[in-house]
Amino acid sequence: MRRALAPAVVVLALLGAWELYVDLGGVTSLVLPAPHTVASALYQDRATLWSNFLVTAQEIVFGIATGVAAALAMAVLIHFSATARRAVYPLLIASQTVPIPILAPLLVFWLGFGIAPKLVVIALVSFFPLVVCTLGGLETVDRDLLKLMRTFDAGRATTFRHVELPWALPGLFTGAKLAAVFSVIGAVFAEQAGATGGLGYLLGILPGQLEFPEAYAAVAILSGFAIALFVALAAIERRALPWAYQLTGESDQ
């Protein structure tokens, strides 16, 4: 409760300032709807918003899972092979300069209007932070532990399984939490490039129909879902890797 109080106060203050600005600043609702109209749209259009949210949520969850699997494999490859690092790592960096709105229509052309191009876009958006964070964990393994494994005459695979991989898992979770935020943006771009449902699809058509409160309601749902994913991943990390928090001296207080 103490942790939730401070952000709740900040959010309420921002909503209050937003409401006052719209009411007193003379800004038209076609530019910026007031929070109470957004809340009204959330309730009145809840059926449409919910059905489209389920589409986007499915894409985001499966897209992140795909990105995690691909990023872990790539990080391990780069970690084990200096040649792969020299050949692939620059391409990973360059891939982040390609705008998703340029790539998404091409994926739709190749893969159709189903879920496949959305998964690819979300996985691509998630891929880089996942690889970098996981690779950072693999490269910061305690050297004393590696020396200890060599003392026990442990092979490379055994050392990786028992020392390096567990050491890299906090980095993987950090990348996954970043991906939870970036994937929402990727899902919106992917759905706007070609889809028949989803909150990104709604955001592509609602402004043209001058339904700005509904569009802001869709954005609020996406933001809330990203926060929920982040919190859920943090909770899973704390449950799955309690030793990581003990190493940093962090408590549950």
C-alpha positions in Angstrom: 0.0 0.0 0.0 2.8 2.4 0.8 4.4 1.7 -2.6 1.1 2.3 -4.4 0.3 5.5 -2.5 2.9 7.8 -4.1 2.2 6.9 -7.8 -1.6 7.0 -7.1 -1.3 10.6 -5.8 0.8 11.6 -8.8 -1.7 10.1 -11.2 -4.6 11.8 -9.5 -2.8 15.1 -9.6 -2.1 14.7 -13.3 -5.7 13.8 -14.0 -6.9 16.8 -12.0 -4.5 19.1 -13.9 -5.7 17.6 -17.2 -9.3 18.1 -16.3 -8.7 21.7 -15.3 -6.8 22.5 -18.4 -9.5 21.2 -20.6 -12.3 22.9 -18.7 -10.5 26.3 -18.2 -8.1 26.4 -21.0 -10.6 26.4 -23.8 -9.1 23.5 -25.6 -11.6 21.6 -27.8 -12.5 18.0 -27.0 -11.6 17.2 -30.6 -8.0 17.9 -29.7 -7.9 16.8 -26.1 -11.0 15.2 -24.4 -11.3 15.6 -20.7 -10.6 12.7 -18.4 -14.2 12.3 -17.4 -15.2 11.9 -21.1 -12.5 9.3 -21.5 -13.8 7.4 -18.4 -17.3 7.6 -19.8 -16.0 6.1 -23.1 -14.3 3.3 -21.2 -17.7 2.4 -19.7 -20.0 3.0 -22.6 -17.8 1.2 -25.2 -16.5 -1.4 -22.8 -17.7 -4.3 -25.0 -15.9 -3.1 -28.1 -12.8 -2.1 -26.2 -12.7 -5.4 -24.3 -13.0 -7.6 -27.4 -10.3 -5.6 -29.2 -8.1 -5.6 -26.1 -8.2 -9.4 -26.1 -6.9 -9.5 -29.6 -4.0 -7.1 -28.8 -3.2 -8.8 -25.5 -2.8 -12.2 -27.2 -0.5 -10.7 -29.8 1.6 -9.0 -27.1 2.0 -12.0 -24.8 2.9 -14.4 -27.6 5.1 -11.8 -29.3 7.1 -11.3 -26.1 7.4 -15.0 -25.6 8.7 -15.4 -29.2 11.1 -12.5 -28.6 12.4 -14.1 -25.4 13.1 -17.4 -27.0 14.8 -15.9 -30.0 16.8 -13.4 -27.9 18.0 -16.0 -25.5 19.2 -18.2 -28.3 21.0 -15.2 -30.0 22.6 -14.1 -26.7 23.9 -17.6 -26.1 25.3 -17.8 -29.6 27.1 -14.5 -29.3 28.4 -15.4 -25.9 29.9 -18.6 -27.1 31.2 -17.4 -30.5 33.4 -14.4 -31.0 32.8 -14.8 -34.8 29.0 -14.6 -34.3 29.5 -11.5 -32.1 31.5 -9.7 -34.9 29.1 -10.8 -37.6 25.8 -10.4 -35.9 26.0 -7.7 -33.3 26.4 -4.8 -35.7 23.3 -6.1 -37.5 21.4 -6.2 -34.3 22.2 -2.5 -33.7 21.4 -1.6 -37.2 18.0 -3.4 -37.0 16.9 -0.8 -34.4 17.1 2.0 -36.9 14.5 0.5 -39.2 11.2 2.2 -38.5 8.5 -0.3 -37.7 5.8 1.6 -39.8 8.1 0.9 -42.8 8.6 -2.8 -42.0 5.0 -3.7 -40.8 3.3 -3.3 -44.2 6.0 -5.5 -45.8 5.4 -8.2 -43.2 1.6 -8.0 -43.9 2.3 -8.5 -47.6 4.5 -11.5 -46.8 2.5 -13.1 -44.0 -1.1 -11.9 -44.5 -3.5 -10.2 -42.2 -3.4 -12.9 -39.5 -1.5 -12.9 -36.2 1.8 -13.9 -37.7 3.0 -10.4 -38.8 2.0 -8.9 -35.5 4.0 -11.5 -33.6 7.0 -10.8 -35.8 6.8 -7.0 -35.2 6.4 -7.4 -31.5 9.2 -9.9 -31.3 11.5 -7.6 -33.3 10.7 -4.7 -31.0 11.4 -6.8 -28.0 14.4 -8.6 -29.4 17.1 -6.0 -29.0 16.6 -5.1 -25.3 16.3 -8.8 -24.5 19.5 -9.7 -26.3 21.5 -6.8 -24.8 20.3 -7.3 -21.2 20.8 -11.1 -21.4 24.2 -10.8 -23.0 25.2 -8.2 -20.3 24.3 -10.8 -17.6 26.3 -13.5 -19.3 29.4 -11.2 -19.6 29.3 -10.2 -15.9 29.5 -13.6 -14.3 31.6 -13.7 -11.1 35.1 -14.7 -12.2 35.6 -16.5 -9.0 32.7 -18.8 -9.7 34.2 -19.6 -13.1 37.5 -20.4 -11.5 35.7 -22.6 -9.0 34.0 -24.6 -11.8 37.3 -25.1 -13.6 38.7 -26.3 -10.3 36.0 -29.0 -10.3 37.0 -29.8 -13.9 33.5 -28.8 -15.1 33.0 -28.7 -18.9 31.8 -25.6 -20.8 28.2 -26.8 -21.0 28.1 -27.7 -17.3 29.5 -24.3 -16.4 27.0 -22.5 -18.6 24.0 -24.5 -17.2 24.9 -24.1 -13.5 26.6 -20.7 -13.4 26.4 -18.5 -16.5 22.7 -19.1 -17.3 21.4 -18.5 -13.8 23.6 -15.4 -13.6 22.1 -14.1 -16.8 18.4 -14.6 -15.8 18.1 -11.3 -14.0 19.2 -9.6 -17.2 16.7 -11.6 -19.2 13.9 -10.5 -16.9 15.1 -6.9 -17.2 14.9 -7.1 -20.9 11.5 -8.7 -20.7 10.2 -5.9 -18.5 11.5 -3.4 -21.1 9.9 -5.5 -23.9 6.6 -5.3 -22.0 6.6 -1.6 -22.6 8.0 -1.5 -26.2 5.8 -4.4 -27.3 2.6 -2.3 -26.9 4.0 0.3 -29.3 4.9 -2.5 -31.7 1.5 -4.0 -31.5 -0.2 -0.7 -32.3 2.0 -0.2 -35.4 1.5 -3.7 -36.5 -2.3 -3.5 -36.3 -2.4 -0.2 -38.0 -0.5 -1.6 -40.9 -3.1 -4.3 -41.5 -5.6 -5.8 -39.1 -9.3 -6.4 -38.7 -9.3 -6.0 -34.9 -7.3 -4.9 -31.9 -6.8 -1.7 -30.0 -4.2 -0.5 -32.6 -6.8 -1.1 -35.3 -9.2 1.0 -33.3 -6.7 3.8 -32.9 -6.3 3.8 -36.7 -10.0 4.4 -37.4 -11.4 6.2 -34.3 -9.7 9.6 -34.9 -11.1 9.7 -38.4 -14.6 9.2 -37.0 -13.9 12.1 -34.5 -14.3 9.6 -31.6 -11.4 11.0 -29.6 -12.6 10.0 -26.1 -12.8 6.3 -27.3 -9.3 6.6 -28.8 -7.9 8.0 -25.5 -9.7 5.2 -23.8 -7.9 2.6 -26.0 -4.6 4.3 -25.1 -5.4 4.1 -21.4 -6.1 0.4 -21.7 -2.8 -0.1 -23.5 -0.9 1.8 -20.9 -2.6 -0.1 -18.1 -1.8 -3.4 -19.7 1.9 -2.5 -20.2 2.1 -1.5 -16.5 0.3 -4.8 -15.5 2.8 -6.8 -17.6 5.7 -5.0 -16.1 4.5 -5.6 -12.5 3.7 -9.2 -13.3 7.1 -9.9 -14.7 8.7 -8.2 -11.7 6.7 -10.4 -9.3 7.6 -13.5 -11.3 11.3 -12.5 -11.2 11.1 -12.0 -7.4 9.5 -15.4 -7.0 11.8 -17.3 -9.5 15.1 -15.6 -8.6 15.0 -14.7 -4.9 18.7 -15.2 -4.7 19.2 -12.3 -7.2 17.6 -9.9 -4.7 19.6 -11.3 -1.9 22.8 -10.7 -3.8 21.9 -7.0 -4.3 20.8 -6.7 -0.7 17.3 -5.7 -1.7 14.4 -6.7 0.6 10.7 -6.8 0.3 10.3 -3.8 2.5 
